[in-house]
Amino acid sequence: MPTAPDRPRKLLLVVDAPSLLHRNHHARAHTQITDRSGRPVWALHGMLCQILEAIDRFAPDAVIFGLDDRAASVRRDLYPDYKAGRADKDAALVDQLERAGALLDALGLATLTPPGLEADDVSAAGATWAREHGWSCVIITSDRDAFAHISEHTQVLRLINGGISGSPLLNPARLVTMYGVEAEHYLDFAALRGDASDNLPGVAGIGEKTAAVLLTQAGPMRGVWADIDQNEGRVVAATLDSWAAETGARRMGATVVRRLTAAGARERYDFNVQIMSGRDDLDLGLTPDVPGTPGLLPLDPHRIHTVVGYLGVEATTSLAIRVLSTDPASAALHADR
């Protein structure tokens, strides 16, 4: 049910757990932190510290963590070279990736490992869930695919080297400033550009700048493809050339149409859309009307002390108890009404 207009929206924090773990593994490996049993936990500890910082900053009502299915991949079944070329994961990172879900579940936070899918799909589903329930949403990830979910109710904290505090929080306006493309066109933009990190080539000859101009001036790709199919791309070419004349840029209309009609271009675009699209229909298992269920804040202090204490960093345990056992900001706001 949507919240009433005169009440603040509740907030769902969606965390791309593998993204945080990868970044913290490389940033903190020099610490060689181990838990009480002697197993490596520097990536897990770093992820937890960033989660605590994010919860302290955003004061969410619920938190869900997306995890990758490490045993199966629908995308790799479609495209065996998906993410090919990436270096093999360090054994210590693999160990911590496999333990992350158990750690978060033990704390009482919600996790989801969708069969054959990835954390990116949980991000897509989280944005949809928030919209349908009248909540706001913040997605924390280093993956640009999440930009397609930015809207008036969903922002993306794009992790970079500065950590939580030094990373940009992207809303629709900031996305346009950074990439020159509206959020609702971002999937089109990404499919044209491709994604080297996932080993997905883009449409030959259509780079980021050209893709952004095409989508800004000619509109979404469904209209571009329709003009190409029905009118040999004349309207698209004329629109781009008109923009060039107004701005003093190089005429590109005929060139862009030629590249979009080249052999394999449409198939490459369609395939990228298929691979890049997140599954937004997943059941997150969140039950906000049932206090104490996984994912809802605050958490039980004793549980926090037991689970985080096992990592063996006393300062982090104290911080976790303070942050995770405190009522979210919306609770005080609702109590005042």
C-alpha positions as CSV (number, residue, x, y, z in Angstrom):
1,M,0.0,0.0,0.0
2,P,1.4,3.4,-0.9
3,T,2.1,5.7,2.1
4,A,-0.2,8.7,2.6
5,P,1.1,11.9,0.9
6,D,1.5,13.6,4.3
7,R,3.7,10.9,5.7
8,P,7.4,10.4,5.0
9,R,8.3,7.4,2.8
10,K,10.0,4.5,4.5
11,L,13.4,3.5,3.0
12,L,14.6,0.2,1.6
13,L,18.4,-0.2,1.4
14,V,19.4,-2.7,-1.3
15,V,23.1,-3.8,-1.1
16,D,25.0,-5.5,-3.8
17,A,27.0,-7.7,-1.4
18,P,29.4,-9.3,-3.9
19,S,30.3,-5.8,-5.1
20,L,31.2,-4.7,-1.6
21,L,33.1,-7.9,-0.9
22,H,35.2,-7.7,-4.0
23,R,36.2,-4.1,-3.3
24,N,37.0,-4.7,0.3
25,H,39.0,-7.8,-0.4
26,H,41.4,-5.9,-2.6
27,A,41.4,-2.8,-0.3
28,R,41.9,-4.6,3.0
29,A,43.9,-7.8,2.1
30,H,47.0,-6.2,3.7
31,T,45.2,-6.3,7.1
32,Q,45.0,-10.2,7.0
33,I,42.2,-10.0,9.6
34,T,40.9,-13.4,10.7
35,D,38.0,-14.4,12.9
36,R,38.1,-16.4,16.1
37,S,38.5,-19.6,14.2
38,G,41.4,-18.2,12.1
39,R,39.5,-17.9,8.8
40,P,40.0,-14.7,6.7
41,V,37.4,-12.0,7.3
42,W,38.9,-8.8,6.0
43,A,36.4,-8.6,3.1
44,L,33.5,-9.5,5.4
45,H,34.7,-7.0,8.0
46,G,35.1,-4.3,5.4
47,M,31.7,-5.0,3.9
48,L,30.1,-4.9,7.4
49,C,31.9,-1.6,8.2
50,Q,30.6,0.0,5.0
51,I,27.1,-1.4,5.7
52,L,27.1,0.2,9.1
53,E,28.3,3.5,7.7
54,A,25.5,3.4,5.1
55,I,22.8,2.5,7.6
56,D,24.0,5.3,9.9
57,R,23.8,7.7,7.0
58,F,20.5,6.7,5.4
59,A,18.6,5.3,8.5
60,P,16.7,2.7,6.4
61,D,13.7,0.8,7.7
62,A,14.7,-2.4,5.9
63,V,17.9,-3.8,4.3
64,I,18.2,-6.6,1.8
65,F,21.4,-8.0,0.4
66,G,21.6,-9.4,-3.1
67,L,24.0,-12.3,-3.6
68,D,25.1,-14.1,-6.8
69,D,24.2,-17.7,-7.4
70,R,27.7,-19.1,-7.7
71,A,26.6,-22.5,-8.9
72,A,24.5,-21.6,-11.9
73,S,24.1,-18.7,-14.3
74,V,21.2,-18.1,-16.7
75,R,23.3,-15.4,-18.5
76,R,26.3,-17.7,-18.9
77,D,24.0,-20.4,-20.3
78,L,22.9,-17.9,-22.9
79,Y,26.4,-16.5,-23.5
80,P,29.3,-18.8,-22.5
81,D,31.7,-15.9,-22.8
82,Y,29.8,-13.8,-20.2
83,K,32.3,-12.1,-17.9
84,A,35.1,-14.1,-19.7
85,G,38.5,-12.6,-19.2
86,R,38.2,-11.8,-15.6
87,A,41.0,-13.0,-13.4
88,D,40.4,-16.0,-11.2
89,K,39.2,-15.1,-7.7
90,D,41.6,-15.5,-4.8
91,A,40.8,-18.4,-2.6
92,A,40.4,-16.1,0.4
93,L,37.8,-14.0,-1.4
94,V,35.9,-17.1,-2.6
95,D,35.7,-18.3,1.0
96,Q,34.3,-15.0,2.2
97,L,31.8,-14.7,-0.7
98,E,30.5,-18.1,0.3
99,R,30.2,-17.2,4.0
100,A,28.6,-13.7,3.5
101,G,25.0,-15.0,3.3
102,A,25.3,-16.9,6.5
103,L,26.8,-13.9,8.4
104,L,24.1,-11.5,7.2
105,D,21.3,-14.1,7.9
106,A,22.7,-14.7,11.4
107,L,22.5,-11.0,12.1
108,G,18.8,-10.9,11.1
109,L,19.3,-9.0,7.9
110,A,17.5,-10.2,4.7
111,T,19.5,-11.9,1.9
112,L,18.4,-13.2,-1.5
113,T,20.4,-15.5,-3.8
114,P,18.0,-15.9,-6.8
115,P,18.6,-19.2,-8.6
116,G,20.8,-18.7,-11.7
117,L,20.8,-15.0,-11.2
118,E,22.9,-12.2,-9.6
119,A,22.8,-9.4,-7.1
120,D,22.0,-7.1,-9.9
121,D,18.6,-8.8,-10.2
122,V,17.9,-8.2,-6.5
123,S,18.7,-4.5,-7.1
124,A,16.1,-4.4,-9.9
125,A,13.5,-6.2,-7.8
126,G,14.2,-4.0,-4.8
127,A,13.6,-0.8,-6.8
128,T,10.3,-2.3,-8.1
129,W,9.2,-3.4,-4.6
130,A,9.9,0.0,-3.2
131,R,7.8,1.7,-5.9
132,E,4.9,-0.7,-5.5
133,H,4.9,-0.3,-1.7
134,G,5.3,3.5,-1.6
135,W,8.8,3.3,-0.2
136,S,12.0,5.1,-1.3
137,C,15.0,3.0,-2.2
138,V,18.8,3.4,-2.2
139,I,20.9,0.8,-4.1
140,I,24.5,0.4,-3.1
141,T,26.7,-1.1,-5.8
142,S,29.7,-0.4,-8.0
143,D,27.8,-1.8,-11.0
144,R,26.6,0.7,-13.6
145,D,23.7,-1.6,-14.6
146,A,21.8,-0.3,-11.5
147,F,21.6,3.2,-13.1
148,A,18.6,1.9,-15.1
149,H,16.6,1.7,-11.9
150,I,17.1,5.4,-10.9
151,S,13.9,7.2,-10.6
152,E,12.1,9.7,-8.4
153,H,11.9,7.0,-5.6
154,T,15.2,5.2,-6.2
155,Q,18.8,6.5,-6.0
156,V,22.0,4.6,-6.5
157,L,25.1,5.0,-4.3
158,R,27.8,4.1,-6.9
159,L,30.8,2.8,-4.9
160,I,34.1,4.2,-5.9
161,N,37.5,4.3,-4.2
162,G,36.3,6.9,-1.6
163,G,34.0,4.4,0.1
164,I,30.5,5.2,1.3
165,S,31.2,8.8,2.2
166,G,33.2,9.5,-1.0
167,S,30.9,7.9,-3.5
168,P,28.3,9.7,-5.6
169,L,24.6,9.4,-4.8
170,L,22.9,9.4,-8.2
171,N,19.4,10.6,-8.8
172,P,17.8,11.3,-12.2
173,A,19.3,14.8,-12.5
174,R,22.8,13.8,-11.5
175,L,22.7,10.8,-13.9
176,V,22.0,13.2,-16.8
177,T,24.8,15.5,-15.7
178,M,27.3,12.5,-15.6
179,Y,26.2,10.6,-18.7
180,G,23.9,12.9,-20.7
181,V,21.1,10.4,-20.7
182,E,17.9,10.0,-18.8
183,A,17.5,7.1,-16.4
184,E,14.6,5.6,-18.4
185,H,16.9,5.5,-21.4
186,Y,19.9,4.1,-19.6
187,L,19.4,0.4,-20.6
188,D,19.2,1.5,-24.2
189,F,22.4,3.5,-23.7
190,A,24.2,0.6,-22.1
191,A,23.1,-1.9,-24.7
192,L,24.4,0.4,-27.5
193,R,27.7,1.0,-25.6
194,G,28.3,-2.5,-24.4
195,D,30.1,-3.5,-21.2
196,A,33.7,-4.5,-21.3
197,S,33.6,-5.7,-17.7
198,D,31.0,-8.3,-18.6
199,N,32.7,-9.0,-22.0
200,L,29.7,-7.6,-23.9
201,P,30.6,-5.7,-27.1
202,G,28.5,-2.8,-28.0
203,V,27.1,-1.8,-31.4
204,A,30.1,-1.2,-33.6
205,G,30.8,2.5,-34.0
206,I,28.3,3.7,-31.4
207,G,30.2,4.8,-28.3
208,E,29.0,6.6,-25.2
209,K,28.9,10.1,-26.6
210,T,27.1,9.0,-29.8
211,A,24.6,6.9,-27.9
212,A,23.8,9.7,-25.5
213,V,23.2,12.2,-28.4
214,L,21.1,9.6,-30.3
215,L,18.8,8.9,-27.3
216,T,18.6,12.5,-26.2
217,Q,17.7,13.8,-29.7
218,A,15.8,10.9,-31.3
219,G,14.2,9.3,-28.2
220,P,14.2,5.7,-27.0
221,M,15.5,3.0,-29.2
222,R,12.1,1.5,-29.9
223,G,11.3,4.6,-31.9
224,V,14.7,4.6,-33.6
225,W,14.3,1.0,-34.7
226,A,10.8,1.7,-35.9
227,D,12.0,4.6,-38.1
228,I,14.8,2.4,-39.5
229,D,12.3,-0.4,-40.2
230,Q,9.6,1.8,-41.7
231,N,11.4,4.8,-43.1
232,E,15.1,3.7,-43.6
233,G,16.0,5.9,-40.6
234,R,15.4,9.2,-42.4
235,V,13.8,10.9,-39.4
236,V,16.6,9.8,-37.1
237,A,19.2,11.1,-39.6
238,A,17.5,14.4,-40.1
239,T,17.0,14.8,-36.3
240,L,20.7,14.3,-35.6
241,D,21.8,16.5,-38.4
242,S,19.5,19.3,-37.2
243,W,21.0,19.0,-33.8
244,A,24.5,19.2,-35.3
245,A,23.6,22.3,-37.2
246,E,22.2,24.0,-34.1
247,T,25.2,23.1,-31.9
248,G,28.0,23.3,-34.5
249,A,28.8,19.7,-34.1
250,R,29.8,17.3,-36.9
251,R,26.9,15.9,-38.9
252,M,26.4,12.3,-38.0
253,G,22.9,11.3,-39.1
254,A,23.8,9.2,-42.1
255,T,26.7,7.6,-40.3
256,V,24.7,6.6,-37.2
257,V,21.9,5.1,-39.3
258,R,24.5,3.2,-41.4
259,R,26.0,1.8,-38.2
260,L,22.7,0.8,-36.8
261,T,21.7,-1.0,-40.0
262,A,25.0,-2.8,-40.4
263,A,24.9,-6.6,-40.3
264,G,24.5,-7.8,-36.7
265,A,23.9,-4.4,-35.1
266,R,20.3,-4.9,-34.2
267,E,21.0,-8.4,-33.0
268,R,23.9,-7.2,-30.8
269,Y,21.7,-4.5,-29.3
270,D,18.8,-6.9,-28.6
271,F,21.1,-9.4,-27.1
272,N,22.7,-6.8,-24.8
273,V,19.3,-5.7,-23.6
274,Q,18.4,-9.3,-22.8
275,I,21.6,-9.9,-20.8
276,M,21.6,-6.5,-19.1
277,S,18.0,-6.4,-18.0
278,G,17.5,-7.1,-14.3
279,R,14.7,-9.4,-13.1
280,D,12.4,-7.1,-11.3
281,D,9.8,-9.7,-10.4
282,L,11.7,-11.6,-7.7
283,D,10.0,-12.2,-4.4
284,L,12.2,-10.4,-1.9
285,G,10.5,-12.1,1.1
286,L,10.2,-8.8,2.9
287,T,7.2,-8.5,5.3
288,P,7.3,-5.0,6.7
289,D,4.0,-5.5,8.6
290,V,5.5,-8.2,10.7
291,P,8.0,-6.8,13.3
292,G,11.2,-8.7,13.8
293,T,11.2,-10.5,10.5
294,P,14.5,-10.6,8.5
295,G,15.6,-7.3,7.0
296,L,13.7,-5.0,9.3
297,L,15.5,-2.7,11.6
298,P,16.2,-2.5,14.5
299,L,18.0,-5.8,15.2
300,D,18.4,-7.7,18.5
301,P,21.5,-6.4,20.4
302,H,22.4,-9.8,21.8
303,R,22.3,-11.3,18.3
304,I,24.5,-8.4,17.0
305,H,27.0,-8.9,19.8
306,T,27.3,-12.6,19.2
307,V,27.6,-12.5,15.4
308,V,29.8,-9.4,14.9
309,G,31.8,-10.3,18.0
310,Y,32.9,-13.5,16.2
311,L,34.8,-11.4,13.7
312,G,37.1,-10.3,16.6
313,V,37.1,-6.5,16.2
314,E,35.7,-5.0,19.3
315,A,35.3,-1.5,17.9
316,T,33.2,-2.8,15.1
317,T,31.0,-4.8,17.5
318,S,30.3,-1.7,19.5
319,L,29.5,0.3,16.4
320,A,27.2,-2.5,15.1
321,I,25.2,-2.6,18.3
322,R,24.7,1.2,18.2
323,V,23.7,1.4,14.5
324,L,21.7,-1.8,14.1
325,S,19.8,-1.8,17.3
326,T,18.6,1.8,17.0
327,D,15.1,2.6,15.5
328,P,15.2,3.9,12.0
329,A,14.7,7.6,11.4
330,S,11.1,7.1,10.1
331,A,10.1,5.5,13.4
332,A,10.6,8.8,15.2
333,L,8.9,10.8,12.4
334,H,5.9,8.5,12.4
335,A,5.7,8.7,16.2
336,D,5.4,12.5,16.1
337,R,2.4,12.4,13.8
